[in-house]
Amino acid sequence: MQAVLIKCDLWDYTNGVKVKPEPGEDNQNVADINEWIKNDQKAKSEMILSISSTELRQIKNCVTSREMWCKLEECYQSKGPARKATLLKNLILCKMSDGDDVRSHLNNFFASVDKLVEMNVDINPDLLAILMLYSLPPNFDNFRCAIESRDNLPTPEALRIKIIEESDARKGNSRENSSGAMIANKSGQREYKKKLTCNKVYNGKHSKTTE
């Protein structure tokens, strides 16, 4: 959400840098006030389009984009021990099941990491790599052993790429095996039909000869 607001040049309205101008004497700042209101409304719109219906209920009484941001931050960005414990627990218990999308799994894993970094919780890169390896399902056991047998563990980002490449390679092999099986099956069916036709021809000729 922050990236969208920055891209649209609206982040300063949301983070409180650009505050609403005072009217001044004889309302001389009317134009500036109207401009500020217009841009703040744009910021509010971008935020509303970026959040869920549940989150929308949390900010329904907010007037400005700054109020909306502070309310969301209060709800979801608490920096107390309980919040840190929850994020660490999510990271440790983040497990991928067979058939799950590996990219979605890794995105969730790193989302928890990013939130912890925002709260000034630094996690050792080797520990992150190990947590990532053991978040994978049993069919990645050989891959995990290969990584662990190295002298040095890859960085978390490098390991992320390797896991995705491994998953994509497996999908490619699975498609090739499936295609090969289909071709073999069709070939077998053709051979069976060919033999069946030959038998019919032979039996027909044999019957005529007997007569």
N, C-alpha and C positions, 0 to 999 in steps of 0.2 A: 504494500500500500504506500509506504513512504517513497519508494522508487517512482511510482506513478505520479505522486504529488510533486516530486522534484522535477520530473520530466515536464510537467505541465506548468512549472514555475509557480506552484501554489504552496510549497512546503513552508515558506516563511509565514504564511497566514495560519497554518496549523500548529507550528511550533512556538508561536507567540512572538516572533521577531517583528512582524508587521502588525502593529496594533491599530485598532480603529481610531481614526483622527477625531479630535475634539471639534465641536462645531465652530468655536471661535466667535469673535464679535461679528454680529450681523450675519451669522451663518456663512462666513466667507469660505469655509472649507466644505461646502455642500458637494462640490464636484469630487473632491478627494474621498469624502465619506461614501458617496454613491459608488465610486470605483472600488473602494475597499469592500463594500457589501457585495458587489457583483462577483469579485474574485473569491471572497469567502464562501459565497453560495456555490461557486464552481468547485471549490475544495470539498465542501460538504457533499456535493453530488458524486465526486470521485470516490469519496470514502464510502458512501452508501452503496455504490455499485460494487464495491470490493469486499463487502462483509455479508455474512449470512443473515437470514431472517431472525435467528435467535439473538445475534449481536445487535441487530437493528432495534430490537425492543429495549436494549440497554441504553440506547442513546436517543430515544424518542423525544425526550424533553430538553435536549441540548439545543442551544440557539446558534452557536458559532462552531466552526470547524475545530477551533482550539478546545472548546468544551467537549466536543465529541472525542477528540484524540485523548484528552485527559481521562475521560470516563472509560474508554477502552483500555487505556494503559493501567488504570486502577483495577479493572476486572481481570486482565490477563497478563500483566507484566509486573506483578508483585515480586519484589526482590527479597522477601523474607525467607527464613530457613525452610518453611513448609513448601514454598514454591520451588526452591532449589532441590529439596529432597524428592519432590514429585518428578521434576525433570530428569534427575539422575536415575530414578527408578524406571522411568519410561525408556531411558537410554539402555540401561542394563537388561530390561525385560523385553526390549524390542526384538522380536523373532520373526523370521520369514518362514512361511509354510511352503511345502511343495506346491507348485502351480501359481504362487503369488508372483506379481510383477516385480522384478528385481529393482527397477528404477524407482518405482513408488516406494518400495521398502527403504532404499537408500536415501531417498528424499526425506522420508519421515525421520530416519536416523540422524541425518545432518541438521534437520530442523531443530531437534532437541539440542544438538551440539551448539548451534548458532545462538539459541536462547540462553544457554548457559554462559557462553562467551559474553553476551550482552550484560549478564549479571556478574561479570568479572570472575567467573569460575573457569579456570584453565585446566584442561585435562591433558595429561601426557600423551603425545602422539602415538607412542607404542601401545599404550593402554587402549586408545581409541581403535587402533588397528586390530588388536586382539578382540575387543568387544564386537567389532564389525564382522570379523571372521566367525565368531561363535554365535552371531545372529543369523547365520545362514543355515538352511535345512541340511539334513544328513546326506543328501545326494551331492553336497559340495565337500564331503570329507576329504577326498583325494586332493582337491584344490587347496583346502585348508592345510593339509599336511605338507604340500609342496611349498606353500608360503612360509610356514613355520620352520621348515628345514633350512632356510636361507640364513646367512650370517647376520643380515640386518633386515628388519621388517620395513616394507615400503611405507611411505607417508600415507595418512588417511586418504588424501585426494588421489594419490597414485593407486592405492588399493581399490578405491571406488571404481576407477576406470578398468582395472584388471577384472574385477567382479562382473562388470557389465559386459566386457569383451568375452569372458568365459561363458556367461549366460547366452549371449548372442551366438557364439560358436556352437553351443549345445543345441540351440533351436535350429541352426542351419543343418547340423548333422541329423537331427530328428526328421527334418523335412526331406533330406536326401534319402534316408532309410525308408521313409514312408513312400517316396516316389519309386524307389527301387523295388519295394514290396509290391506296389501296384503293377509295375511293369512285369515283374516275375509272375504275378497272378494272372495277368492278361495273357502272357506267353503260354502259361500252363493251360489256360482255357482253350487257346488256339490249338495247341498240340492235342488236347483231349478231343476237340471237335474233329480234327484231322483224322485221328485214329478211329473215331466213331464212324466217320464217312467211309474210310477204307474198309472197315469191317462190314459195313452194309453192302458195299460194292462186291467184296469178296464173297459174302454169304449169298448174294443174288446170283453171282456167276456159278457158285458151287451148286445151288439148287437147280439151275438150268442144266448143268452137266449131269447131274444125277438123274434127271428126267430122261 
